[in-house]
Amino acid sequence: MKYASALIIGFLVGVALFAAGVAYNPFISKQGLSPLSVTDAPTVTLAYTGVAAESILYSNNGESRIKPQPEKVLQLWEASIRQTSVSVVVLSDGRNQVAGLGIKLSSLSEATRLFSGKALVNSVWYVYLPGRGSLFIEQSENYWGYLRGIVLPAYRNSANTWTGNWLANLTAGPGVLGTAKVAGGSGDFAETDMLAVESLLMHAWRVDGGPVAAEGQLVIELPIDESLVYDTSGDEELLDDE
């Protein structure tokens, strides 16, 4: 009996050490500065809520931590899309005015390697900005910092919650500098290739429901057009080139 107990204890200690090694691996690099934060090119900045309950629509397989909404929305329980979530959100500009609509589909990536600090999600955005046009964003996101900085501390907290201010870039590719690939769809963006970065600011998170207070942000780098002058302060405005 004592040998069985020693084996079980040894196994549990091994699991704990492995989990600690994964969570606090000193060789896993931290996410750096977004390449678009120092660009000289014009940009469009779009903000959205990071809380599912505050979005227009959110759905997943119905068994995840975050509940689909509205209540009777169709759930993604089919085998081919069980690891996928979809959200529809209002996009706001730098003046906190409604700028358009965003639809995001996200799926867990088979390239995830937790021991290497890669908790990957593949996602695509369809962004529609009335009066300007539409565009598509393709990216790979890394939620490793999110898991280590928010989820793990929440589980360790006796109240099963986390509060604070956590800000990080989620985009990890496919661009070599950690940027997303953007393709213009219509309007001002038609037939245009661009770059983008998505970031998340988290204020509160709980184990039984996920994000409680959070804001997301998309920063899209526009190609420089010598015939136009852009306001790069956060809202993209076309001004006469005089």
Secondary structure, 3 states (H helix, E strand, C coil): CHHHHHHHHHHHHHHHHHHHHHHCCCCCCCCCCCHHHHCCCCEEEEEEECCHHHCCEEECCCCCCCCCECCCCCCCCCHHHCCEEEEEEEEECCCCCEEEEEEEEEEECCCCEHHHCECEEEEEEEEEECCCEEEEEEEEEECHHHHHHHHHHHHHCCCCEEEEEEEEECEEECCCCCCEEEEEEEECCCCCEEEEEEEEEEEEEECCCEEEEEEEEEEEECCCCCCCEECCCCCCCEECCC
